[in-house]
Amino acid sequence: MKNVIAIFGGDSCEHDISIITGVEAICAAPIKGYKIIPIYVKHSNWYTDNGLFDLKNLINFNPANFRKVGVMHNYLYELKSLRKLVKICKIDCALILAHGGEGESGQWQGFFETNNIPYTTCDMLSSAICMDKIYCKEILKSYGFSVIEGYEIDAWASNSEIEDIIAKLKFPIVVKPTAQGSSIGVSYVKSINEINIAIELSRKFGSRVLLEKGLTDYLELNQAALIRSNSIILSKIESPVSSGEILSFNDKYNKGACSKCELKKRTTTNAPLIKQLTELVSTTSNLICKKLNLFGIVRFDYLYADGKLYLNEINTIPGSLAHYLFENISYSKLISILIEEAINRIQPKQNAFSTNVLHNLKSVSK
């Protein structure tokens, strides 16, 4: 029996979405061979108990009804008091289910690496790169992938610098925070009168803002990948439809306006385009997985316009783990694969280089 902590929630703006992904995943997780221990993170506190399998207990969360826990080395402990820890179990794997923030920025990945605990997502570096839209864009460009023209506005940017960027891009312009997901803080700006409001909105979610050229006639395409140690399984391609110029938070989660369907259903009248886009998207997804050393389940969000495919965003922990895109693999099987691949990936820590420096020291002076 393998002890798997399934961690979700967190302190990011995507906290509520993470709860949905978390509860859905732990309820779908395989039972045979695994003990799934749900851990809900709120205000930096970690809570557990079987009540977390029920979404109702998270809608009206009461910390008093749950045990507070923590991790030391590769063991899970209950925090009885400041001076009393009770060992619960040895952790065999961490199933990370939190969107944005600590879950996708590399923070939890680094924490689990430090504690020698296998985890199911990209490593710390790849997670951090994909979370930062500006750094990710520059790295992808260096590898020759097509990305939408865009420029960073940092906290020190002057009005004249912002005006120069606007002159280069021309309207419409998409304004977005550097490190947010779920379209939070994103604006599609059509005139100079709207730009300052959009920038201030994005700055509520971080000091660094990305201004990108806004596309006016494009097709949005998503594809997920299950990256294992020796193979990459690509999902079907979906094409979300937005209610406005861009896919918004409400489109994704509130209004139900986003109609997700397979690419073939969107382009049945243009058979050559179907084949072209399917091959192009799949080839690009496969290459990015290898170039950025990705792992686990990731989702690539593309924009196709004027005969060109642009990579818009990489989600290292996609909503619902994008399980709905994998037609021939059940959700339970996907989670089982993630756990086993994570356990097999971890390498024992070794001191590969040793010296006699400390033994040769007679004293150390300030």
JOLINHU-V691996 format. One record per residue. RES is the residue in three letters. SS is DSSP state (hx for helix, st for strand, lp for the rest). NEAR is the number of other ideal C-beta (glycine too) atoms within 10 Angstrom. D_CENTER is the distance of its C-alpha to the mean C-alpha in Angstrom with 1 decimal. Layout:
{{RES/SS/NEAR/D_CENTER} {RES/SS/NEAR/D_CENTER}}
This chain:
{{MET/lp/9/28.5} {LYS/st/15/25.1} {ASN/st/17/23.6} {VAL/st/28/19.9} {ILE/st/25/18.2} {ALA/st/26/15.5} {ILE/st/26/13.8} {PHE/st/28/12.3} {GLY/st/29/13.1} {GLY/lp/28/12.9} {ASP/lp/14/14.2} {SER/lp/23/11.7} {CYS/lp/19/12.7} {GLU/lp/24/10.4} {HIS/hx/18/12.5} {ASP/hx/13/14.4} {ILE/hx/22/11.8} {SER/hx/26/10.5} {ILE/hx/23/14.2} {ILE/hx/17/14.6} {THR/hx/22/11.9} {GLY/hx/29/13.4} {VAL/hx/22/17.0} {GLU/hx/18/16.7} {ALA/hx/23/15.3} {ILE/hx/20/17.9} {CYS/hx/14/20.6} {ALA/hx/17/19.9} {ALA/lp/22/19.6} {PRO/lp/17/22.7} {ILE/lp/8/25.6} {LYS/lp/7/27.7} {GLY/lp/11/27.2} {TYR/st/20/24.5} {LYS/st/13/24.7} {ILE/st/21/21.5} {ILE/st/22/21.5} {PRO/st/27/19.2} {ILE/st/24/18.2} {TYR/st/26/17.4} {VAL/st/22/16.6} {LYS/st/16/18.3} {HIS/lp/8/19.7} {SER/lp/8/18.8} {ASN/st/14/21.0} {TRP/st/19/20.1} {TYR/st/20/22.0} {THR/st/20/22.9} {ASP/lp/15/25.4} {ASN/hx/11/25.8} {GLY/hx/16/25.8} {LEU/hx/23/22.0} {PHE/hx/16/22.3} {ASP/lp/11/23.8} {LEU/lp/13/21.8} {LYS/hx/9/25.0} {ASN/hx/17/24.9} {LEU/hx/21/21.6} {ILE/hx/9/22.8} {ASN/lp/6/25.7} {PHE/lp/16/24.5} {ASN/lp/8/27.4} {PRO/hx/12/26.6} {ALA/hx/4/30.2} {ASN/hx/10/29.6} {PHE/lp/21/27.1} {ARG/st/14/27.3} {LYS/st/14/25.7} {VAL/st/20/24.3} {GLY/st/13/23.1} {VAL/st/19/22.5} {MET/st/10/25.0} {HIS/lp/11/25.0} {ASN/lp/16/23.8} {TYR/st/16/25.4} {LEU/st/22/24.5} {TYR/st/17/27.1} {GLU/st/14/28.3} {LEU/st/14/29.1} {LYS/st/11/32.6} {SER/st/7/33.5} {LEU/lp/6/33.1} {ARG/lp/5/35.4} {LYS/st/9/34.8} {LEU/st/15/32.0} {VAL/st/11/32.3} {LYS/st/10/30.7} {ILE/st/16/28.9} {CYS/st/14/27.8} {LYS/st/12/26.4} {ILE/lp/22/22.7} {ASP/lp/18/22.2} {CYS/st/23/18.4} {ALA/st/27/15.4} {LEU/st/28/13.2} {ILE/st/29/10.0} {LEU/lp/28/9.0} {ALA/lp/28/7.9} {HIS/lp/28/5.5} {GLY/lp/24/5.8} {GLY/hx/22/8.9} {GLU/hx/20/9.8} {GLY/hx/31/7.1} {GLU/hx/29/4.5} {SER/lp/21/7.7} {GLY/lp/23/9.7} {GLN/hx/17/12.0} {TRP/hx/23/12.0} {GLN/hx/24/11.8} {GLY/hx/16/14.9} {PHE/hx/15/16.5} {PHE/hx/25/16.5} {GLU/hx/16/17.7} {THR/hx/12/20.4} {ASN/lp/15/21.5} {ASN/lp/13/21.5} {ILE/lp/22/19.3} {PRO/lp/22/17.5} {TYR/st/28/13.8} {THR/lp/26/11.9} {THR/lp/27/8.8} {CYS/lp/28/9.1} {ASP/lp/18/11.6} {MET/hx/19/11.7} {LEU/hx/13/12.7} {SER/hx/22/10.4} {SER/hx/27/7.3} {ALA/hx/20/9.5} {ILE/hx/20/10.6} {CYS/hx/25/7.7} {MET/hx/25/6.8} {ASP/lp/19/10.5} {LYS/hx/24/11.7} {ILE/hx/17/15.2} {TYR/hx/16/15.0} {CYS/hx/21/12.8} {LYS/hx/23/15.5} {GLU/hx/14/18.3} {ILE/hx/16/17.2} {LEU/hx/20/16.8} {LYS/hx/12/20.2} {SER/hx/9/21.7} {TYR/lp/11/21.0} {GLY/lp/8/22.6} {PHE/lp/17/19.9} {SER/lp/13/20.6} {VAL/lp/18/18.6} {ILE/lp/19/20.0} {GLU/lp/11/22.3} {GLY/st/18/21.1} {TYR/st/20/22.1} {GLU/st/16/21.0} {ILE/st/21/22.9} {ASP/lp/11/22.9} {ALA/lp/9/24.8} {TRP/lp/7/28.0} {ALA/lp/18/28.1} {SER/lp/9/31.5} {ASN/hx/8/32.5} {SER/hx/8/34.1} {GLU/hx/13/31.0} {ILE/hx/17/29.0} {GLU/hx/12/32.0} {ASP/hx/13/32.0} {ILE/hx/17/28.3} {ILE/hx/16/29.2} {ALA/hx/8/32.3} {LYS/hx/11/30.3} {LEU/hx/19/27.8} {LYS/lp/9/30.2} {PHE/lp/14/29.2} {PRO/lp/17/27.1} {ILE/st/23/24.3} {VAL/st/21/20.7} {VAL/st/25/19.8} {LYS/st/24/16.3} {PRO/st/21/14.9} {THR/lp/22/13.4} {ALA/lp/21/10.3} {GLN/lp/21/9.6} {GLY/lp/27/7.9} {SER/lp/20/10.0} {SER/lp/18/12.8} {ILE/lp/19/13.8} {GLY/lp/21/16.6} {VAL/lp/22/16.9} {SER/st/22/20.5} {TYR/st/20/22.6} {VAL/st/22/25.7} {LYS/lp/14/29.0} {SER/lp/9/31.5} {ILE/hx/11/32.2} {ASN/hx/8/32.9} {GLU/hx/16/29.3} {ILE/hx/20/27.5} {ASN/hx/13/28.2} {ILE/hx/12/27.0} {ALA/hx/20/23.7} {ILE/hx/17/23.3} {GLU/hx/12/24.2} {LEU/hx/17/21.7} {SER/hx/24/18.8} {ARG/hx/16/20.4} {LYS/lp/11/20.1} {PHE/lp/19/16.4} {GLY/lp/14/17.2} {SER/lp/13/20.2} {ARG/lp/19/18.7} {VAL/st/26/18.7} {LEU/st/21/18.2} {LEU/st/25/21.0} {GLU/st/21/20.7} {LYS/st/17/23.4} {GLY/lp/20/23.2} {LEU/lp/20/23.9} {THR/lp/10/26.6} {ASP/lp/6/26.8} {TYR/lp/18/23.8} {LEU/st/18/22.1} {GLU/st/19/18.4} {LEU/st/23/17.2} {ASN/st/24/14.1} {GLN/st/23/13.9} {ALA/st/24/11.9} {ALA/st/25/12.8} {LEU/st/24/13.7} {ILE/st/20/14.3} {ARG/lp/16/17.1} {SER/lp/10/19.4} {ASN/lp/6/21.9} {SER/lp/7/20.5} {ILE/st/15/17.9} {ILE/st/15/18.1} {LEU/st/20/17.1} {SER/st/23/17.0} {LYS/st/16/19.1} {ILE/st/22/18.4} {GLU/st/22/18.1} {SER/lp/20/19.2} {PRO/lp/17/18.2} {VAL/lp/14/21.1} {SER/lp/17/20.9} {SER/lp/14/23.7} {GLY/lp/10/24.0} {GLU/lp/16/23.3} {ILE/lp/20/19.5} {LEU/lp/21/17.1} {SER/lp/21/17.1} {PHE/hx/17/15.5} {ASN/hx/15/18.8} {ASP/hx/19/18.6} {LYS/hx/19/15.4} {TYR/hx/16/16.5} {ASN/hx/10/20.1} {LYS/lp/11/22.6} {GLY/lp/10/21.8} {ALA/lp/15/22.7} {CYS/lp/18/20.0} {SER/lp/14/21.8} {LYS/lp/12/19.7} {CYS/lp/11/21.9} {GLU/st/14/22.3} {LEU/hx/20/23.2} {LYS/hx/13/26.6} {LYS/hx/11/27.4} {ARG/hx/19/26.6} {THR/lp/18/28.8} {THR/lp/9/31.6} {THR/lp/7/34.2} {ASN/lp/11/33.0} {ALA/hx/10/32.8} {PRO/hx/8/32.6} {LEU/hx/15/29.5} {ILE/hx/18/27.8} {LYS/hx/11/28.5} {GLN/hx/15/27.7} {LEU/hx/21/24.2} {THR/hx/18/23.3} {GLU/hx/10/24.4} {LEU/hx/15/22.9} {VAL/hx/21/19.4} {SER/hx/16/19.6} {THR/hx/12/21.1} {THR/hx/18/18.6} {SER/hx/23/15.6} {ASN/hx/15/17.6} {LEU/hx/14/18.5} {ILE/hx/19/15.1} {CYS/hx/21/14.0} {LYS/hx/11/17.2} {LYS/hx/14/17.3} {LEU/lp/21/14.0} {ASN/lp/12/14.5} {LEU/lp/24/11.4} {PHE/lp/24/11.5} {GLY/st/26/10.9} {ILE/st/28/9.4} {VAL/st/27/7.4} {ARG/st/22/8.4} {PHE/st/25/10.4} {ASP/st/17/11.8} {TYR/st/23/15.4} {LEU/st/19/18.4} {TYR/st/19/21.8} {ALA/st/14/24.8} {ASP/lp/8/28.3} {GLY/lp/7/27.9} {LYS/st/11/24.9} {LEU/st/19/21.3} {TYR/st/22/18.7} {LEU/st/21/15.1} {ASN/st/22/13.6} {GLU/st/18/9.8} {ILE/st/26/7.3} {ASN/st/21/4.0} {THR/lp/28/3.5} {ILE/lp/29/3.5} {PRO/lp/21/5.5} {GLY/hx/20/8.4} {SER/hx/17/11.1} {LEU/hx/26/9.4} {ALA/hx/23/11.1} {HIS/hx/23/14.2} {TYR/hx/14/16.5} {LEU/hx/23/16.2} {PHE/lp/20/17.7} {GLU/lp/8/21.3} {ASN/lp/8/23.1} {ILE/lp/15/20.9} {SER/lp/12/21.0} {TYR/hx/18/18.1} {SER/hx/16/20.1} {LYS/hx/14/20.5} {LEU/hx/23/16.8} {ILE/hx/25/16.2} {SER/hx/18/19.3} {ILE/hx/18/18.3} {LEU/hx/25/15.0} {ILE/hx/25/17.3} {GLU/hx/18/20.1} {GLU/hx/19/18.2} {ALA/hx/24/16.6} {ILE/hx/16/20.1} {ASN/hx/10/21.7} {ARG/hx/15/19.4} {ILE/lp/14/20.4} {GLN/lp/6/23.4} {PRO/lp/5/26.0} {LYS/lp/9/26.3} {GLN/lp/6/29.4} {ASN/lp/5/31.4} {ALA/lp/5/32.0} {PHE/lp/5/34.3} {SER/lp/6/37.1} {THR/lp/7/39.8} {ASN/lp/7/42.9} {VAL/hx/7/42.2} {LEU/hx/7/42.2} {HIS/hx/6/45.2} {ASN/hx/7/47.2} {LEU/lp/8/46.6} {LYS/lp/4/49.6} {SER/lp/4/48.2} {VAL/lp/6/45.6} {SER/lp/3/46.8} {LYS/lp/2/45.0}}
